């Protein structure tokens, strides 16, 4: 026995085979690669008149967006329902909700002011060569009557089949408030709702993993279909939208974070970048919502509050789509149709942007918000048709700005209410699609472990 034991002790330890796994490519690098490949393929399809390539790119992009939209209706309903009921776990819930709404409105007002200033300084409609005959009526026009009467659904099925997010939000809010009133009696329903929400978020994570492939299709199709000539016609308008969004994204938000929340703005971008870049590609605030909520919690916002503020913001907080864009677009269309605007009109634009932002409802595009603005000002709705072709290119930057704001406001409110975990904020790391840290590394290059996924 002793001999065998000695031989076992003296035997060399088995060699651990070297790992042959391919190193993981950071998600931001995958997105950038998708952007570059999409531009290249789009240029090849356009210059070589390759119809089959254009069609393929269109199908790839459409399929990715369709997969995102597939989960939108139930995701919004259960996210809003659960988020409202989660407020009962937070001290001063009513105060938090009201502060959140006030900050939403304040930052929207700042954004629309920036949009109006840029539009008045640059005159985006001048020298484009576009005329009123180039416009066409949109398929669906929006007005205040449509907006107000459209909030309440006629039945509980149609909003889900027609993807009317505003009506879904209304039903979810009613159900959430009713659940709060019922108390313990509603707990079985809430338990099921939480499970369904987790299931939907897990399924949406799988779709989000496809974002680099979706990027190839979306960007490639935009280049192949519209080309650079179209962008040239709208050069000033396009630059105005991107500059306006950039001023809010990289100017206003960091200023608020440093002065109001007293936190490092660079750390915010480090933690929130996965949500911002996904929003840029997907052009959907609602589709990005699970990532936005996760990065917001990772940045120190309490989960109970984040689970209310982020879903609420994903359907109502639209600084890019509902503030900057309609402000500049209204000036652009007024110049094309030679309609003078006065101070009262600019005040109306600000009012519509602050009050009517829920009409954008977190989906791709901001046509409803634009038609709402134009109808309020009495501008020709044919102007919407002038902007439809260029809209996909504009919507990327608009949605990235939207999502950044949806994460910034909970941080501001949490900091002001002294519930922000500043240690978590300072240590926040970028996340992967399965909720673990990827891009953060220590100074020696080793991966930094992340906290458990939210």
Order of alpha helices (4+ residues) and beta strands (2+ residues): alpha-alpha-alpha-alpha-alpha-alpha-alpha-alpha-alpha-alpha-alpha-alpha-alpha-alpha-alpha-alpha-alpha-alpha-alpha-alpha-alpha
